[in-house]
Amino acid sequence: MSKQNKEFFEAVNMMEKERGIPAEFLYDRIKTAVLTQVKKLNDCEEENVGCEINPEKNILRIFVKKTVVETVEKPTIELTVEQAQELKKNAKLGDVIEVDLDPKEFGRITAQSTKHAIRSGLRDAEKGIMLKEFQSKQQEIVNAKVVRIDPVTGNATVEIGKSEAILPKNEQVEGEILHEGDTVKVYIIEARVTDKGPKAMISRRHPNLIRRLFEEEVPELFDGTVTIEAVSREAGARTKMAVFSKDADIDPVGACIGSRGQRVEKIVELLGGEKIDIVKYSEDPTEFVAAALAPADVLKVEIVNEQEKSCQVTVPDNQLSLAIGNKGQNARLAARLTGWKIDIKPESGFYEG
């Protein structure tokens, strides 16, 4: 029995090391499953059965508590004086004797119900660990390793630490092709419990991915000297980010771009060449809208309706297409960044046909 016990404890310890699941958690689960099985086999109540697990002393015992009676009516929980005295010499009527399961029954229970308990315990523990891991990284960016790509949906299964999550096709960057084995940065939008267990909603398209990348790269953002006031993004193509500093001596745009553009270039590289416009935020909407339309030059911004947040912007004739952008992208991103409806017109008042 001691050899069997040793193997049992070694197996649990191995699971603790490999899966990171506390041995005590597994022992509790095993104990519960064993007691349930023994109760069922002996048709008795919880107080009639016992299980002792002591890894320090290498003890694994499963027993039934039997009452010493004159006439046995229920052998599973009763025994005669003679039977009791074989186990305990001075046993008498009314005593309760702990009777260890015989080796065959013991082996069957440990091989079946205990295995099942370990399996279910592992699942529950892993779910708990997974949820805790996801929640600790909620609204942060993490490295994720691509392990599978569904050929039908295009969804990617990724490993985040010891857990797995799904990166849906519609949360992947347009035009980006992922391969098994790739390591990519993802943003954990939310972690929650579903019917199928813990689930992390992750994205490579979310604007906050840009925020977190810059916060990792720019010390002034990390310490709060510079703040990101707004981000608008069309993943894979272009991002606009508005930054601000209360310290007049600090250029918030320059801090994010870095010396010779090194900081922004590093992030552009991580995003596969996505263009990033960094502009200075202003509480004055005319200044903010003008800055948001970069790289186009703006001559004038007129507020049309302050309640509806609509404005008209005048640009030099030769800057009109730049201000609007390819398929309207620059104007669209500027509108999202500022929260204003922007109508762009050329200085001459005439639009090219």
LUMBA-260185 format. One record per residue (C-alpha): residue in three letters; z negated, x negated, y negated; residue number from 1. Coordinates in steps of 0.1 Angstrom, whole numbers, plus 5000, padded with zeros to 4 digits. Layout:
LUMBA-260185
REC     r     pz     px     py     k
REC   ALA      Z      X      Y   NUM
...
END
This chain:
LUMBA-260185
REC     r     pz     px     py     k
REC   MET   5000   5000   5000     1
REC   SER   4992   4972   4976     2
REC   LYS   5027   4958   4980     3
REC   GLN   5041   4992   4972     4
REC   ASN   5018   4995   4942     5
REC   LYS   5028   4960   4930     6
REC   GLU   5065   4970   4931     7
REC   PHE   5057   5002   4913     8
REC   PHE   5039   4985   4884     9
REC   GLU   5066   4958   4882    10
REC   ALA   5093   4984   4879    11
REC   VAL   5075   5002   4850    12
REC   ASN   5069   4969   4832    13
REC   MET   5105   4960   4836    14
REC   MET   5115   4994   4820    15
REC   GLU   5091   4987   4791    16
REC   LYS   5107   4953   4784    17
REC   GLU   5143   4965   4789    18
REC   ARG   5141   4999   4772    19
REC   GLY   5113   4993   4748    20
REC   ILE   5094   5023   4761    21
REC   PRO   5056   5019   4763    22
REC   ALA   5043   5017   4799    23
REC   GLU   5014   5040   4790    24
REC   PHE   5039   5067   4780    25
REC   LEU   5056   5064   4814    26
REC   TYR   5023   5064   4833    27
REC   ASP   5013   5096   4816    28
REC   ARG   5046   5112   4825    29
REC   ILE   5045   5100   4861    30
REC   LYS   5009   5113   4864    31
REC   THR   5018   5147   4852    32
REC   ALA   5048   5150   4875    33
REC   VAL   5028   5137   4905    34
REC   LEU   5000   5162   4900    35
REC   THR   5025   5191   4896    36
REC   GLN   5041   5181   4929    37
REC   VAL   5008   5177   4948    38
REC   LYS   4996   5211   4935    39
REC   LYS   5027   5227   4947    40
REC   LEU   5025   5211   4982    41
REC   ASN   4988   5220   4986    42
REC   ASP   4990   5254   4970    43
REC   CYS   4960   5247   4948    44
REC   GLU   4948   5245   4912    45
REC   GLU   4948   5215   4889    46
REC   GLU   4912   5207   4894    47
REC   ASN   4919   5202   4932    48
REC   VAL   4942   5172   4927    49
REC   GLY   4940   5138   4911    50
REC   CYS   4961   5107   4904    51
REC   GLU   4947   5074   4894    52
REC   ILE   4970   5048   4878    53
REC   ASN   4954   5015   4869    54
REC   PRO   4979   4987   4864    55
REC   GLU   4952   4961   4856    56
REC   LYS   4936   4966   4891    57
REC   ASN   4969   4974   4908    58
REC   ILE   4957   5008   4918    59
REC   LEU   4980   5038   4924    60
REC   ARG   4961   5066   4941    61
REC   ILE   4971   5102   4947    62
REC   PHE   4944   5124   4962    63
REC   VAL   4933   5160   4969    64
REC   LYS   4897   5171   4962    65
REC   LYS   4885   5190   4993    66
REC   THR   4853   5210   4995    67
REC   VAL   4831   5206   5027    68
REC   VAL   4827   5240   5043    69
REC   GLU   4814   5255   5075    70
REC   THR   4846   5272   5085    71
REC   VAL   4879   5259   5071    72
REC   GLU   4902   5287   5058    73
REC   LYS   4924   5267   5036    74
REC   PRO   4930   5232   5051    75
REC   THR   4948   5219   5020    76
REC   ILE   4916   5220   4999    77
REC   GLU   4888   5224   5025    78
REC   LEU   4874   5204   5054    79
REC   THR   4846   5206   5079    80
REC   VAL   4814   5185   5078    81
REC   GLU   4827   5165   5108    82
REC   GLN   4860   5157   5090    83
REC   ALA   4842   5149   5058    84
REC   GLN   4818   5125   5075    85
REC   GLU   4847   5105   5089    86
REC   LEU   4855   5097   5053    87
REC   LYS   4820   5096   5039    88
REC   LYS   4791   5092   5064    89
REC   ASN   4765   5112   5045    90
REC   ALA   4788   5141   5035    91
REC   LYS   4772   5175   5037    92
REC   LEU   4782   5212   5031    93
REC   GLY   4793   5218   4995    94
REC   ASP   4803   5182   4987    95
REC   VAL   4837   5176   4972    96
REC   ILE   4855   5147   4989    97
REC   GLU   4885   5129   4974    98
REC   VAL   4911   5127   5002    99
REC   ASP   4939   5102   4997   100
REC   LEU   4973   5115   5006   101
REC   ASP   4986   5101   5039   102
REC   PRO   5012   5073   5036   103
REC   LYS   5041   5095   5045   104
REC   GLU   5033   5122   5020   105
REC   PHE   5024   5096   4994   106
REC   GLY   5057   5078   4999   107
REC   ARG   5077   5110   4996   108
REC   ILE   5060   5121   4964   109
REC   THR   5063   5087   4947   110
REC   ALA   5099   5084   4958   111
REC   GLN   5110   5119   4946   112
REC   SER   5087   5134   4919   113
REC   THR   5078   5100   4904   114
REC   LYS   5114   5089   4902   115
REC   HIS   5122   5122   4885   116
REC   ALA   5092   5118   4861   117
REC   ILE   5104   5083   4852   118
REC   ARG   5139   5096   4845   119
REC   SER   5128   5125   4824   120
REC   GLY   5102   5103   4807   121
REC   LEU   5128   5078   4799   122
REC   ARG   5150   5104   4784   123
REC   ASP   5123   5119   4762   124
REC   ALA   5110   5085   4752   125
REC   GLU   5145   5073   4743   126
REC   LYS   5151   5105   4723   127
REC   GLY   5119   5098   4704   128
REC   ILE   5127   5062   4698   129
REC   MET   5163   5071   4688   130
REC   LEU   5150   5098   4663   131
REC   LYS   5125   5073   4649   132
REC   GLU   5151   5046   4646   133
REC   PHE   5176   5070   4628   134
REC   GLN   5150   5084   4605   135
REC   SER   5138   5050   4595   136
REC   LYS   5173   5042   4584   137
REC   GLN   5182   5076   4569   138
REC   GLN   5203   5073   4537   139
REC   GLU   5208   5036   4544   140
REC   ILE   5237   5015   4556   141
REC   VAL   5235   4999   4590   142
REC   ASN   5258   4978   4612   143
REC   ALA   5273   4998   4640   144
REC   LYS   5292   4985   4670   145
REC   VAL   5322   5006   4682   146
REC   VAL   5318   5011   4720   147
REC   ARG   5343   5040   4726   148
REC   ILE   5371   5058   4709   149
REC   ASP   5381   5093   4720   150
REC   PRO   5419   5092   4724   151
REC   VAL   5421   5129   4717   152
REC   THR   5398   5135   4688   153
REC   GLY   5397   5099   4674   154
REC   ASN   5359   5101   4672   155
REC   ALA   5342   5068   4677   156
REC   THR   5310   5063   4696   157
REC   VAL   5290   5035   4680   158
REC   GLU   5258   5016   4689   159
REC   ILE   5231   5014   4662   160
REC   GLY   5204   4992   4675   161
REC   LYS   5195   5007   4709   162
REC   SER   5208   5041   4700   163
REC   GLU   5243   5057   4700   164
REC   ALA   5259   5080   4674   165
REC   ILE   5292   5096   4668   166
REC   LEU   5314   5086   4639   167
REC   PRO   5337   5116   4635   168
REC   LYS   5374   5110   4627   169
REC   ASN   5369   5129   4594   170
REC   GLU   5341   5105   4584   171
REC   GLN   5363   5074   4590   172
REC   VAL   5382   5057   4563   173
REC   GLU   5418   5069   4561   174
REC   GLY   5442   5044   4574   175
REC   GLU   5415   5023   4590   176
REC   ILE   5420   5017   4627   177
REC   LEU   5389   5010   4647   178
REC   HIS   5388   4992   4680   179
REC   GLU   5362   4989   4707   180
REC   GLY   5340   4959   4700   181
REC   ASP   5344   4962   4662   182
REC   THR   5313   4960   4640   183
REC   VAL   5314   4982   4610   184
REC   LYS   5290   4993   4583   185
REC   VAL   5281   5030   4583   186
REC   TYR   5260   5052   4561   187
REC   ILE   5233   5074   4578   188
REC   ILE   5235   5106   4559   189
REC   GLU   5208   5124   4579   190
REC   ALA   5189   5123   4612   191
REC   ARG   5178   5155   4628   192
REC   VAL   5168   5171   4662   193
REC   THR   5194   5193   4679   194
REC   ASP   5196   5211   4712   195
REC   LYS   5212   5180   4727   196
REC   GLY   5185   5157   4713   197
REC   PRO   5183   5135   4682   198
REC   LYS   5215   5132   4662   199
REC   ALA   5225   5109   4633   200
REC   MET   5251   5121   4609   201
REC   ILE   5270   5089   4599   202
REC   SER   5299   5082   4576   203
REC   ARG   5322   5055   4564   204
REC   ARG   5336   5078   4537   205
REC   HIS   5303   5088   4519   206
REC   PRO   5301   5076   4482   207
REC   ASN   5265   5064   4489   208
REC   LEU   5280   5037   4513   209
REC   ILE   5293   5021   4481   210
REC   ARG   5259   5024   4464   211
REC   ARG   5241   5007   4492   212
REC   LEU   5266   4979   4496   213
REC   PHE   5262   4971   4459   214
REC   GLU   5224   4973   4461   215
REC   GLU   5225   4947   4489   216
REC   GLU   5248   4924   4470   217
REC   VAL   5235   4927   4434   218
REC   PRO   5199   4916   4427   219
REC   GLU   5199   4935   4394   220
REC   LEU   5205   4968   4412   221
REC   PHE   5179   4960   4438   222
REC   ASP   5152   4953   4412   223
REC   GLY   5162   4982   4390   224
REC   THR   5174   4962   4360   225
REC   VAL   5208   4979   4365   226
REC   THR   5212   5014   4379   227
REC   ILE   5242   5032   4394   228
REC   GLU   5245   5065   4376   229
REC   ALA   5275   5080   4395   230
REC   VAL   5301   5072   4422   231
REC   SER   5333   5090   4430   232
REC   ARG   5354   5078   4459   233
REC   GLU   5386   5084   4479   234
REC   ALA   5377   5063   4509   235
REC   GLY   5402   5036   4518   236
REC   ALA   5420   5039   4485   237
REC   ARG   5398   5038   4454   238
REC   THR   5363   5041   4441   239
REC   LYS   5349   5045   4406   240
REC   MET   5313   5036   4399   241
REC   ALA   5294   5040   4366   242
REC   VAL   5265   5016   4359   243
REC   PHE   5239   5013   4332   244
REC   SER   5212   4990   4320   245
REC   LYS   5183   4998   4296   246
REC   ASP   5182   4960   4288   247
REC   ALA   5207   4954   4260   248
REC   ASP   5209   4917   4270   249
REC   ILE   5223   4926   4305   250
REC   ASP   5259   4936   4310   251
REC   PRO   5257   4961   4339   252
REC   VAL   5294   4959   4347   253
REC   GLY   5294   4921   4347   254
REC   ALA   5263   4920   4370   255
REC   CYS   5281   4942   4396   256
REC   ILE   5314   4923   4394   257
REC   GLY   5296   4889   4396   258
REC   SER   5307   4854   4386   259
REC   ARG   5345   4852   4391   260
REC   GLY   5344   4886   4407   261
REC   GLN   5326   4873   4438   262
REC   ARG   5302   4902   4443   263
REC   VAL   5328   4930   4440   264
REC   GLU   5353   4910   4460   265
REC   LYS   5329   4907   4489   266
REC   ILE   5325   4945   4490   267
REC   VAL   5362   4951   4486   268
REC   GLU   5367   4929   4517   269
REC   LEU   5341   4949   4537   270
REC   LEU   5360   4981   4528   271
REC   GLY   5393   4967   4539   272
REC   GLY   5408   4963   4504   273
REC   GLU   5396   4995   4488   274
REC   LYS   5400   4992   4450   275
REC   ILE   5368   4995   4430   276
REC   ASP   5366   5003   4393   277
REC   ILE   5332   4996   4377   278
REC   VAL   5326   5012   4343   279
REC   LYS   5298   5014   4319   280
REC   TYR   5279   5047   4319   281
REC   SER   5272   5064   4286   282
REC   GLU   5252   5095   4277   283
REC   ASP   5280   5102   4251   284
REC   PRO   5306   5121   4271   285
REC   THR   5335   5109   4250   286
REC   GLU   5325   5073   4256   287
REC   PHE   5319   5079   4293   288
REC   VAL   5352   5097   4299   289
REC   ALA   5371   5070   4280   290
REC   ALA   5355   5043   4302   291
REC   ALA   5360   5063   4334   292
REC   LEU   5398   5063   4329   293
REC   ALA   5400   5025   4332   294
REC   PRO   5421   5006   4337   295
REC   ALA   5440   5028   4312   296
REC   ASP   5434   5024   4275   297
REC   VAL   5422   5056   4258   298
REC   LEU   5428   5063   4221   299
REC   LYS   5408   5095   4217   300
REC   VAL   5386   5119   4236   301
REC   GLU   5381   5154   4221   302
REC   ILE   5356   5179   4235   303
REC   VAL   5374   5212   4241   304
REC   ASN   5345   5233   4255   305
REC   GLU   5311   5217   4259   306
REC   GLN   5297   5245   4281   307
REC   GLU   5326   5243   4305   308
REC   LYS   5326   5205   4301   309
REC   SER   5363   5202   4294   310
REC   CYS   5379   5176   4272   311
REC   GLN   5414   5164   4260   312
REC   VAL   5422   5127   4262   313
REC   THR   5449   5109   4242   314
REC   VAL   5464   5077   4256   315
REC   PRO   5493   5055   4245   316
REC   ASP   5526   5067   4258   317
REC   ASN   5530   5036   4280   318
REC   GLN   5495   5042   4295   319
REC   LEU   5500   5078   4306   320
REC   SER   5511   5071   4342   321
REC   LEU   5482   5045   4345   322
REC   ALA   5457   5070   4332   323
REC   ILE   5468   5097   4356   324
REC   GLY   5473   5073   4385   325
REC   ASN   5493   5076   4417   326
REC   LYS   5494   5113   4426   327
REC   GLY   5468   5120   4400   328
REC   GLN   5441   5098   4417   329
REC   ASN   5428   5080   4386   330
REC   ALA   5423   5111   4366   331
REC   ARG   5408   5130   4396   332
REC   LEU   5383   5102   4403   333
REC   ALA   5374   5100   4366   334
REC   ALA   5368   5137   4364   335
REC   ARG   5345   5136   4395   336
REC   LEU   5327   5106   4381   337
REC   THR   5319   5122   4348   338
REC   GLY   5317   5158   4358   339
REC   TRP   5342   5167   4330   340
REC   LYS   5376   5184   4333   341
REC   ILE   5400   5160   4318   342
REC   ASP   5434   5169   4302   343
REC   ILE   5454   5138   4295   344
REC   LYS   5482   5137   4269   345
REC   PRO   5504   5109   4255   346
REC   GLU   5500   5098   4219   347
REC   SER   5535   5111   4210   348
REC   GLY   5528   5145   4225   349
REC   PHE   5559   5143   4246   350
REC   TYR   5556   5140   4284   351
REC   GLU   5582   5121   4303   352
REC   GLY   5603   5143   4324   353
END
